[in-house]
Amino acid sequence: MTTLTEPRVASVEEIRALFPSLERIHAGYPVGYFDGPGGTQVPTSVVDAIVDYFYHHTGNRGWGYPTSVETDEMVAQARLAMADLLGCGPDDVAFGPNMTSLTFHLSRTLGRRFRPGDEIIVTRLDHFGNVSPWKSLEQDRGVVVKEVPFHPEDGTLDTDAYEKLLSSRTKLVALGWASNALGTISDLPPMLAKAKAVGALTFVDGVHSVTHVLPSARAMGCDFLVCSPYKFYGPHAGVLYCPKELMEELDPPRLSCAPQAAPERFETGTASHEDMPGMTATVDFLAGLAAEGETRRERLENAYEGLHQRSDELITRLWRGLESIPKVRLFGPPPGKPRTPTISFVVDGHHSRMVAEHLWSRFGLFLSSGAFYAANVPGDLGLSGPLVRAGCMAYTTQEEVDRLIGGVEDFVKVKGS
């Protein structure tokens, strides 16, 4: 059996010890959670931080008594933590209930600037959280939304088609950094630069990518970037990056008596304050996986590098194992190309839900089936039904990958033609 290379990052065994949910048994096996692209498991430290807030610090913000002051500080610490993760300043970070709500909020905000005939570019790879908010402006503001196709053979964006769509009418380019359906990582910097060259604003959906690729939002030059901590071992919440100076130029819908300064001007209503220490604990969990680094950002850089090396080996093993099984078709970039450790596949002649049910009922493997809100992807791949999706996370083991390969082999053998 091949031994995985262990970079200077916590071992899989050390990581797994931090996740009580991994002790669950199903079908006689420890559950293999391959459903991470839809939401990861959560380590004890994150849960403890949330519980501690509820038990000892619950209070609303802006008043002088202790729990209010403590809540203010926890929000400030969460902004600092997310700034370290995203590569920006704490005043560039706004919070919301989830990415979709934040993106709709931003679309309404930017819609106040747009005029009939203005154009927005999205892609056919995108989760509809980065499509529907912009499409809503077609009806509300008379803008035109154009879509960049992708190459079905490898799941990569058609960058030639993208460049042809850009024009002086382009007011916003909204790009997914990584496909939650196929694992494709797009080379965004040149695409963002071309958008800037025609005067367009740039929005990056980092929900799937931030789990696997450490962003440097200020350096990459985007105007907006969104992510969801529950996709990288944290609580259900949404996070928006927008440079403070731009945020203060925008006019988001908000209460007239609410805070006017960035970043709070972008936050409507009372936040889930318990999520704030949870988000800080999430970033600290990720940074704590590294063996070296003087600052939290440096530790994050080292942790991401080590986790990438490990996940790359796992996903290569999974891809090679699945592609050797008759009737299995894999989609997205092959190993060696820029991708996240997320694979989608089908077994010809069988509904993907049946495949997923076989894997959990007989092998204790939890996989998702569907389009995963990337609603254009199956049809553009020439499929009439859904995909099966497997995502390798920081807690995924080689044994689980081998069990998954064996489980698909067993499905093909049992179900036959």
Secondary structure by P-SEA (a helix, b strand, c coil): cccccccccccaaaaaaaccccccccccccccccccccbbbbcaaaaaaaaaaaaccccccccccaaaaaaaaaaaaaaaaaaaaaccccccccccccaaaaaaaaaaaacccccccbbbbbbccccccccaaaaaaaaacbbbbbbbbbcccccccaaaaaaaaccccccbbbbcccccccccccccaaaaaaaaaabbbbbbcccccccccccccccccccbbbbbccccccccbbbbbccaaaaaacccccccccccccccccccccccccaaaaaaaaaaaaaacccccccaaaaaaaaaaaaaaaaaaaaaaaaaaaaacccccccccccccccccbbbbbcccccaaaaaaaaaacccbbbbbcccccccccccccccbbbbbbbbcccccaaaaaaaaaaaaaaaaaacc
